């Protein structure tokens, strides 16, 4: 039965990381069983993997055209594969699909993360008395050492949110049209099977639903990508875009994007591209060619928002926030990056990510070419901005990784800013009906909490601990998220030692903008 993935793209390594693919020129039961076990254990939460039988590799790259598998061996290998999977403890069975590539028959084995890990398998099928645990280490299958076995056991109850069954939903909450649109776009052969396949079987085949025949429920990943209203099941599954038309924040326009998360992503990007991305031309005296640049390179914004959609936690109620201000564009998501990524690593050009919060979501977004998931997002944003002549981006989180904020500054020579008339005329004309309005009340940037903080730093420089004390707070997390960070993001207060933001003696003082706002509040 066909797989929900483009096999040709899979083999070329265009959509799945190399450590998640293993090529086997021929049928090797012992080795293949160990790799199935390792993918099922999903030690690094990267989403399992694929074994491709009938294709050899050289330096991790498939050698094409493939050598293939003899036609008279296809059924035999499938039957033997089923039998040896009974030796995995507890039982685990991958999805197997014969395919044809370059006129040659191959077998693709899809081994997603198992529900009852950790799994172990015999060292040799001929000797089933010894069953070690197997994991993936880089692009190799290896036996887990004692420390890794302990971590595997600890992972038993840690199934990622996107791969969990949602008992509150039914298959009726998944829209077949959304599935068909996806399969057609990624050129999956499974698209042709839709008319002749029961809907439940289709969802199970795509691994977006699980359970006994009498009680099948969707997985959260299925609801997020193929439900019309995923925010009903995950309240944070939406993108809120706010356009500020003044520096203080008294006027702003709001637009909320809902629907399948990949549609949200495309719609918010299209909206920004149509309304806020402008090319500018500067003639240089004595030079034939003009200097062309964009106020913001679209590709950098695309990467920033795509990363937020991929890496945010859908267990939390916080939506992704995209703030378009007169002097910057901010993309804020919750929580922050997974360890070991921290503020120090965010300053580097190479990001090493060992864990993924949403490996299943990542697989679908990669299929749609909306993200890569190889730790390349941040370096790509830097490169896009550099090539446009724009300032460096700012990536930040806090010590507890409670949020992740990307700030993009406009090109230094850019003079274009969308006027309030332009924005109000355009909101909702390109996409779905708008929910925007001019809001005269206090903005999120100037909440009562921020007002309270500003009054304390009016004529003084205080540390975070001192601020908490005078405000009367004991919860550091509440102080940081609701008081300190919004005031910093709004340029209402500033650090006295900005070169070392984690300085334990860091103090904060009010900015000129903060003083203007404070005076306005006193009137």
VEXGUVEX-225195 format. One record per residue (C-alpha): y, z, x negated; residue number from 1; residue in three letters. Coordinates in steps of 0.02 Angstrom, whole numbers, plus 50000, padded with zeros to 5 digits. Layout:
yy zz xx num residu
Y Z X NUM ALA
...
END
This chain:
yy zz xx num residu
50000 50000 50000 1 UNK
50174 49954 49935 2 UNK
50287 50082 49851 3 UNK
50466 50124 49904 4 UNK
50532 50058 49739 5 UNK
50561 49891 49655 6 UNK
50412 49881 49536 7 UNK
50488 49746 49427 8 UNK
50643 49854 49396 9 UNK
50530 50005 49368 10 UNK
50432 49919 49229 11 UNK
50590 49859 49143 12 UNK
50653 50039 49140 13 UNK
50812 49996 49235 14 UNK
50801 50135 49365 15 UNK
50684 50271 49298 16 UNK
50700 50364 49133 17 UNK
50572 50319 49000 18 UNK
50500 50495 48994 19 UNK
50448 50472 49176 20 UNK
50347 50314 49145 21 UNK
50183 50296 49051 22 UNK
50108 50126 49015 23 UNK
49919 50105 48998 24 UNK
49848 49939 48941 25 UNK
49678 49985 49011 26 UNK
49586 50113 49114 27 UNK
49574 50278 49018 28 UNK
49518 50414 49142 29 UNK
49545 50567 49031 30 UNK
49718 50519 48973 31 UNK
49774 50460 49145 32 UNK
49711 50619 49228 33 UNK
49810 50726 49105 34 UNK
49969 50628 49138 35 UNK
49948 50639 49327 36 UNK
49929 50828 49306 37 UNK
50086 50835 49198 38 UNK
50192 50735 49320 39 UNK
50131 50844 49464 40 UNK
50185 51000 49367 41 UNK
50359 50924 49342 42 UNK
50398 51054 49210 43 UNK
50580 50999 49191 44 UNK
50614 50960 49375 45 UNK
50647 50776 49340 46 UNK
50549 50708 49488 47 UNK
50371 50673 49430 48 UNK
50333 50501 49364 49 UNK
50237 50337 49361 50 UNK
50083 50275 49269 51 UNK
50068 50087 49254 52 UNK
49893 50024 49216 53 UNK
49877 49850 49145 54 UNK
50038 49852 49044 55 UNK
50046 49897 48860 56 UNK
50201 49966 48775 57 UNK
50288 49957 48609 58 UNK
50412 50093 48561 59 UNK
50417 50151 48742 60 UNK
50458 49978 48811 61 UNK
50339 49875 48918 62 UNK
50267 49720 48836 63 UNK
50284 49575 48956 64 UNK
50201 49474 49022 65 UNK
50071 49611 49054 66 UNK
49890 49597 49001 67 UNK
49845 49648 49179 68 UNK
49688 49716 49260 69 UNK
49541 49606 49306 70 UNK
49534 49574 49493 71 UNK
49355 49636 49505 72 UNK
49409 49802 49426 73 UNK
49549 49846 49548 74 UNK
49441 49929 49682 75 UNK
49329 50011 49553 76 UNK
49477 50092 49464 77 UNK
49554 50153 49628 78 UNK
49391 50235 49682 79 UNK
49366 50316 49513 80 UNK
49547 50375 49513 81 UNK
49519 50459 49681 82 UNK
49363 50546 49616 83 UNK
49439 50614 49456 84 UNK
49590 50685 49549 85 UNK
49470 50807 49633 86 UNK
49455 50886 49459 87 UNK
49639 50937 49462 88 UNK
49659 51118 49516 89 UNK
49725 51139 49647 90 UNK
49684 50967 49717 91 UNK
49821 50839 49696 92 UNK
49818 50655 49743 93 UNK
49951 50530 49688 94 UNK
49999 50369 49777 95 UNK
49912 50214 49707 96 UNK
49972 50036 49733 97 UNK
49901 49873 49661 98 UNK
50043 49755 49618 99 UNK
50066 49581 49545 100 UNK
50189 49554 49401 101 UNK
50210 49386 49313 102 UNK
50051 49327 49398 103 UNK
49950 49473 49330 104 UNK
49874 49614 49431 105 UNK
49923 49791 49384 106 UNK
49901 49964 49462 107 UNK
50049 50080 49486 108 UNK
50013 50266 49507 109 UNK
50157 50366 49580 110 UNK
50141 50553 49547 111 UNK
50285 50650 49628 112 UNK
50306 50838 49600 113 UNK
50166 50936 49682 114 UNK
50191 51065 49819 115 UNK
50068 51191 49744 116 UNK
50105 51188 49558 117 UNK
50054 51237 49428 118 UNK
49910 51114 49408 119 UNK
49777 51106 49274 120 UNK
49648 50975 49230 121 UNK
49492 50967 49119 122 UNK
49514 50917 48938 123 UNK
49373 50793 48963 124 UNK
49302 50734 49127 125 UNK
49129 50755 49051 126 UNK
49166 50940 49022 127 UNK
49249 51026 49170 128 UNK
49228 51204 49108 129 UNK
49395 51208 49017 130 UNK
49551 51166 49117 131 UNK
49718 51184 49025 132 UNK
49889 51151 49100 133 UNK
49975 50987 49055 134 UNK
50161 50950 49051 135 UNK
50278 50812 48993 136 UNK
50370 50842 48831 137 UNK
50494 50700 48809 138 UNK
50389 50543 48841 139 UNK
50221 50620 48797 140 UNK
50090 50717 48894 141 UNK
50041 50878 48804 142 UNK
49948 51039 48836 143 UNK
50066 51180 48886 144 UNK
50079 51324 48763 145 UNK
50075 51506 48820 146 UNK
50263 51515 48845 147 UNK
50265 51353 48944 148 UNK
50118 51411 49051 149 UNK
50218 51567 49095 150 UNK
50367 51461 49146 151 UNK
50254 51348 49250 152 UNK
50190 51500 49344 153 UNK
50369 51557 49374 154 UNK
50410 51384 49444 155 UNK
50275 51401 49577 156 UNK
50398 51456 49710 157 UNK
50541 51350 49647 158 UNK
50527 51186 49740 159 UNK
50697 51100 49731 160 UNK
50794 51095 49894 161 UNK
50787 50906 49911 162 UNK
50597 50909 49899 163 UNK
50570 51047 50028 164 UNK
50506 51023 50204 165 UNK
50639 51057 50336 166 UNK
50550 51147 50476 167 UNK
50703 51137 50588 168 UNK
50700 50946 50593 169 UNK
50582 50816 50665 170 UNK
50547 50636 50622 171 UNK
50663 50589 50767 172 UNK
50806 50647 50656 173 UNK
50771 50506 50533 174 UNK
50839 50335 50577 175 UNK
50719 50190 50545 176 UNK
50865 50070 50526 177 UNK
50931 50172 50379 178 UNK
50760 50166 50296 179 UNK
50743 49979 50325 180 UNK
50917 49947 50253 181 UNK
50872 50044 50096 182 UNK
50703 49960 50070 183 UNK
50779 49788 50094 184 UNK
50920 49823 49972 185 UNK
50805 49884 49834 186 UNK
50686 49738 49868 187 UNK
50535 49848 49900 188 UNK
50378 49762 49965 189 UNK
50364 49909 50084 190 UNK
50503 49828 50187 191 UNK
50381 49692 50243 192 UNK
50258 49825 50303 193 UNK
50380 49912 50421 194 UNK
50331 49815 50581 195 UNK
50146 49852 50559 196 UNK
50156 50034 50501 197 UNK
50173 50189 50610 198 UNK
50339 50275 50578 199 UNK
50258 50437 50522 200 UNK
50150 50343 50396 201 UNK
50305 50255 50329 202 UNK
50395 50421 50302 203 UNK
50242 50496 50217 204 UNK
50223 50341 50109 205 UNK
50403 50359 50051 206 UNK
50373 50545 50021 207 UNK
50517 50593 50136 208 UNK
50402 50687 50257 209 UNK
50249 50797 50239 210 UNK
50128 50903 50336 211 UNK
49968 50891 50437 212 UNK
49957 50747 50560 213 UNK
49993 50861 50706 214 UNK
50147 50941 50625 215 UNK
50240 50820 50510 216 UNK
50419 50865 50464 217 UNK
50551 50776 50359 218 UNK
50596 50831 50184 219 UNK
50777 50873 50151 220 UNK
50795 50716 50045 221 UNK
50742 50611 50194 222 UNK
50872 50694 50305 223 UNK
51011 50677 50176 224 UNK
50982 50490 50148 225 UNK
50912 50427 50313 226 UNK
50978 50541 50450 227 UNK
51137 50484 50538 228 UNK
51207 50660 50531 229 UNK
51138 50751 50379 230 UNK
51277 50881 50390 231 UNK
51186 50952 50542 232 UNK
51047 51008 50425 233 UNK
51151 51037 50268 234 UNK
51330 51084 50313 235 UNK
51394 51037 50141 236 UNK
51329 50859 50154 237 UNK
51499 50776 50171 238 UNK
51647 50723 50067 239 UNK
51823 50784 50106 240 UNK
51963 50677 50037 241 UNK
52139 50751 50037 242 UNK
52293 50649 49992 243 UNK
52443 50753 49941 244 UNK
52609 50663 49962 245 UNK
52716 50794 49874 246 UNK
52691 50905 49722 247 UNK
52702 51068 49820 248 UNK
52571 51022 49949 249 UNK
52672 51044 50110 250 UNK
52615 50872 50167 251 UNK
52440 50804 50151 252 UNK
52324 50683 50238 253 UNK
52141 50724 50260 254 UNK
51990 50611 50287 255 UNK
51811 50671 50303 256 UNK
51664 50558 50261 257 UNK
51497 50594 50344 258 UNK
51333 50503 50372 259 UNK
51193 50468 50246 260 UNK
51254 50528 50076 261 UNK
51239 50357 49994 262 UNK
51348 50284 50134 263 UNK
51474 50425 50113 264 UNK
51484 50385 49928 265 UNK
51511 50199 49956 266 UNK
51638 50226 50094 267 UNK
51746 50350 50000 268 UNK
51744 50236 49847 269 UNK
51792 50085 49951 270 UNK
51932 50183 50032 271 UNK
52002 50241 49865 272 UNK
51985 50067 49790 273 UNK
52077 49985 49936 274 UNK
52217 50112 49949 275 UNK
52249 50191 49781 276 UNK
52188 50082 49637 277 UNK
52327 49968 49578 278 UNK
52337 49847 49433 279 UNK
52502 49844 49340 280 UNK
52573 49716 49218 281 UNK
52696 49748 49078 282 UNK
52776 49604 48982 283 UNK
52795 49641 48797 284 UNK
52941 49557 48711 285 UNK
52884 49429 48584 286 UNK
52703 49435 48640 287 UNK
52629 49295 48745 288 UNK
52503 49401 48838 289 UNK
52558 49538 48956 290 UNK
52485 49713 48950 291 UNK
52375 49740 49101 292 UNK
52306 49909 49156 293 UNK
52261 50008 49310 294 UNK
52341 50170 49369 295 UNK
52162 50235 49373 296 UNK
52009 50134 49317 297 UNK
51899 50122 49471 298 UNK
51739 50140 49370 299 UNK
51791 50314 49309 300 UNK
51820 50373 49488 301 UNK
51654 50296 49540 302 UNK
51561 50391 49405 303 UNK
51649 50556 49444 304 UNK
51611 50553 49630 305 UNK
51434 50485 49605 306 UNK
51398 50628 49485 307 UNK
51459 50752 49616 308 UNK
51347 50677 49752 309 UNK
51197 50681 49634 310 UNK
51219 50854 49560 311 UNK
51297 50966 49694 312 UNK
51191 51093 49788 313 UNK
51154 51041 49966 314 UNK
51097 51218 50005 315 UNK
51279 51273 50001 316 UNK
51407 51242 50137 317 UNK
51541 51180 50017 318 UNK
51576 50994 50036 319 UNK
51627 50883 49891 320 UNK
51816 50886 49878 321 UNK
51916 50737 49816 322 UNK
52101 50778 49796 323 UNK
52222 50636 49764 324 UNK
52382 50714 49700 325 UNK
52542 50631 49637 326 UNK
52493 50672 49458 327 UNK
52302 50668 49457 328 UNK
52139 50642 49549 329 UNK
52019 50791 49559 330 UNK
51835 50790 49605 331 UNK
51768 50964 49643 332 UNK
51588 51010 49684 333 UNK
51486 51169 49695 334 UNK
51401 51246 49602 335 UNK
51427 51198 49420 336 UNK
51311 51106 49301 337 UNK
51134 51163 49264 338 UNK
51102 51256 49100 339 UNK
51119 51221 48956 340 UNK
51274 51121 49005 341 UNK
51429 51231 48991 342 UNK
51614 51213 48949 343 UNK
51577 51189 48765 344 UNK
51451 51051 48795 345 UNK
51570 50967 48919 346 UNK
51690 50940 48774 347 UNK
51561 50836 48682 348 UNK
51530 50651 48709 349 UNK
51342 50676 48723 350 UNK
51277 50786 48864 351 UNK
51098 50852 48853 352 UNK
51031 50895 49027 353 UNK
50858 50971 49037 354 UNK
50855 51013 49221 355 UNK
50903 50916 49377 356 UNK
50954 51001 49538 357 UNK
50914 50850 49648 358 UNK
50784 50744 49560 359 UNK
50726 50661 49722 360 UNK
50904 50617 49774 361 UNK
50932 50549 49599 362 UNK
50783 50432 49615 363 UNK
50852 50353 49774 364 UNK
51029 50337 49704 365 UNK
50961 50255 49546 366 UNK
50867 50131 49653 367 UNK
51032 50086 49735 368 UNK
51117 50077 49563 369 UNK
51239 50213 49617 370 UNK
51198 50328 49471 371 UNK
51095 50331 49312 372 UNK
51052 50515 49290 373 UNK
51027 50506 49102 374 UNK
51172 50618 49056 375 UNK
51282 50463 49034 376 UNK
51408 50498 49173 377 UNK
51531 50600 49071 378 UNK
51530 50484 48917 379 UNK
51553 50334 49033 380 UNK
51703 50414 49118 381 UNK
51782 50444 48948 382 UNK
51751 50264 48894 383 UNK
51821 50188 49054 384 UNK
51980 50291 49037 385 UNK
51996 50253 48851 386 UNK
51976 50065 48879 387 UNK
52113 50073 49013 388 UNK
52230 50169 48898 389 UNK
52224 50322 49012 390 UNK
52226 50505 48957 391 UNK
52061 50593 48924 392 UNK
51976 50669 49076 393 UNK
51958 50857 49095 394 UNK
51787 50927 49138 395 UNK
51775 51111 49174 396 UNK
51668 51249 49247 397 UNK
51670 51438 49230 398 UNK
51554 51556 49138 399 UNK
51445 51577 49292 400 UNK
51442 51390 49329 401 UNK
51503 51417 49507 402 UNK
51598 51252 49515 403 UNK
51620 51086 49425 404 UNK
51791 51005 49419 405 UNK
51834 50832 49352 406 UNK
52019 50793 49332 407 UNK
52080 50616 49299 408 UNK
52259 50581 49247 409 UNK
52347 50415 49284 410 UNK
52393 50289 49150 411 UNK
52550 50355 49060 412 UNK
52648 50196 49101 413 UNK
52595 50190 49283 414 UNK
52738 50192 49407 415 UNK
52641 50165 49567 416 UNK
52618 50308 49687 417 UNK
52561 50282 49866 418 UNK
52699 50328 49987 419 UNK
52666 50432 50141 420 UNK
52699 50280 50250 421 UNK
52575 50175 50152 422 UNK
52441 50308 50164 423 UNK
52467 50344 50349 424 UNK
52464 50159 50390 425 UNK
52304 50128 50294 426 UNK
52199 50280 50335 427 UNK
52059 50228 50451 428 UNK
52096 50042 50452 429 UNK
51967 49995 50322 430 UNK
51828 50113 50374 431 UNK
51779 50229 50515 432 UNK
51914 50309 50626 433 UNK
52018 50435 50528 434 UNK
52029 50621 50558 435 UNK
52187 50637 50453 436 UNK
52347 50722 50503 437 UNK
52504 50786 50423 438 UNK
52479 50973 50410 439 UNK
52636 51080 50405 440 UNK
52538 51241 50375 441 UNK
52491 51318 50208 442 UNK
52377 51201 50111 443 UNK
52215 51252 50024 444 UNK
52318 51256 49864 445 UNK
52436 51386 49937 446 UNK
52321 51498 50038 447 UNK
52368 51678 50078 448 UNK
52260 51730 49930 449 UNK
52359 51618 49812 450 UNK
52523 51680 49885 451 UNK
52467 51859 49851 452 UNK
52423 51815 49671 453 UNK
52590 51726 49641 454 UNK
52688 51880 49694 455 UNK
52599 51982 49561 456 UNK
52635 51862 49416 457 UNK
52814 51827 49470 458 UNK
52896 51915 49323 459 UNK
52749 51969 49217 460 UNK
52602 51910 49113 461 UNK
52437 51987 49169 462 UNK
52255 51973 49120 463 UNK
52125 51930 49250 464 UNK
52068 52111 49256 465 UNK
52247 52171 49282 466 UNK
52274 52044 49420 467 UNK
52117 52098 49510 468 UNK
52175 52279 49499 469 UNK
52351 52250 49569 470 UNK
52283 52138 49707 471 UNK
52151 52267 49749 472 UNK
51993 52166 49717 473 UNK
51828 52215 49639 474 UNK
51727 52056 49666 475 UNK
51758 51946 49513 476 UNK
51678 51793 49593 477 UNK
51789 51805 49748 478 UNK
51942 51828 49637 479 UNK
51900 51677 49529 480 UNK
51856 51555 49668 481 UNK
51984 51603 49801 482 UNK
52132 51666 49698 483 UNK
52134 51617 49515 484 UNK
52059 51442 49511 485 UNK
52159 51370 49659 486 UNK
52320 51434 49579 487 UNK
52273 51356 49411 488 UNK
52219 51192 49491 489 UNK
52384 51183 49585 490 UNK
52483 51211 49425 491 UNK
52559 51366 49505 492 UNK
52508 51480 49361 493 UNK
52458 51442 49182 494 UNK
52360 51522 49041 495 UNK
52456 51598 48897 496 UNK
52318 51537 48780 497 UNK
52262 51369 48854 498 UNK
52174 51317 48693 499 UNK
52047 51455 48720 500 UNK
52019 51468 48909 501 UNK
51875 51592 48887 502 UNK
51979 51713 48783 503 UNK
51935 51889 48849 504 UNK
52119 51937 48825 505 UNK
52181 51783 48917 506 UNK
52339 51813 49018 507 UNK
52420 51714 49157 508 UNK
52602 51679 49199 509 UNK
52689 51587 49339 510 UNK
52743 51406 49313 511 UNK
52907 51325 49363 512 UNK
52819 51247 49513 513 UNK
52748 51417 49558 514 UNK
52922 51495 49553 515 UNK
52992 51358 49665 516 UNK
52853 51387 49789 517 UNK
52873 51576 49780 518 UNK
53059 51562 49816 519 UNK
53021 51449 49963 520 UNK
52898 51577 50032 521 UNK
53028 51715 50021 522 UNK
53151 51621 50132 523 UNK
END
